[in-house]
Amino acid sequence: MRSVPREDKNVRKAKRIAKVLVLLALGFIFWLIRGHKDETVVPVQPMQLIELSFEQFVPPQSAPEPQPEEKRLLAEDSDLKTAPEPE
């Protein structure tokens, strides 16, 4: 049996890999072209017209200004009594 030189084995291996890569590339291109066709039909509805008029515009009413709250100390509302200051 005659042994094949090592270079020939590497060349054959490279050719096989190149063929596989070319076939994969062609399959991918075919998939891109044919695989993404979406055949679902979406019904088209007629456009709706919206009538606008400046006569219908009502400016927003301003909110009443809040009344300032009376500031009180919490101690005035408390039931606790403070001790008288020592003399």
N, C-alpha and C positions, 0 to 999 in steps of 0.2 A: 504494500500500500504506500502510495506516494504522499508525503506530508505537504500540506499547503504552506507556503511561506507566511510568516506572521503579518507582513504588510498586506497581503491579499485578504486575509481574514478581516483586518481593520477596514480595508476599503469596502468589502462586502457589507460589513456591519454599518458603515457610514451610509452606504447607498440604501440599505433597508430603512434606516432611520429617516433619511431624506424622503423616501417614498411615503412613509407613514405620515410625516409632517405635511407633505403636499396633500395627501388625501384628507387629513384633518382640516387643513385650511380650506379645501374645496367644499367639504361638508359644512363647515361653519358659514362660508359664503352662501351656500344653497339654503341653509337654515335661516340666515338673515333675510334673504330675498323672499322665500316662500313661507317661512314659519311664522311670520308676524302678521299675516293677513287676518283681520278681524271682520268676520262676515255678519256680525249682528247689525241689524238695521235700526237706526234710531229715528223715530218719527219726528218730522219737523213741524213745529207749531207756528202758526202765523204770528207775526210780531204784534204786540199789543201797543196801542197808542195811548199816551198819557197826556191829558190836557192840563196845561198849567196856566194860571192867570195871576196877575199881581193884585187883583181886586180881592182875592181870597186870603191874602196874607194878613194875619193879625199879629201885631207885635206882642211879645210876651209881657205880662204884667210884672212889675217889680214887687218883690216880697217886702212886707213891712219890716222896718228896722227893728231889731230886737231891743227891748228895754234893758238898760244896764241894771244888773242885780245889785242889791244893797249888800255891802261887805260887812260881815259881822264876825266877831271872834267866836270860836267854838266854845270857849270857856263860859260865855254868857248862857249858852244853852245847856250846859252840863249841870248835873245835880251835885257834883262834888264841890266842896268848898275848899278854898285854899287857906292855909294857916296864916294867921296874921304875922306881919313882919316883926321880929324881935326888936326891942328898943335898945 
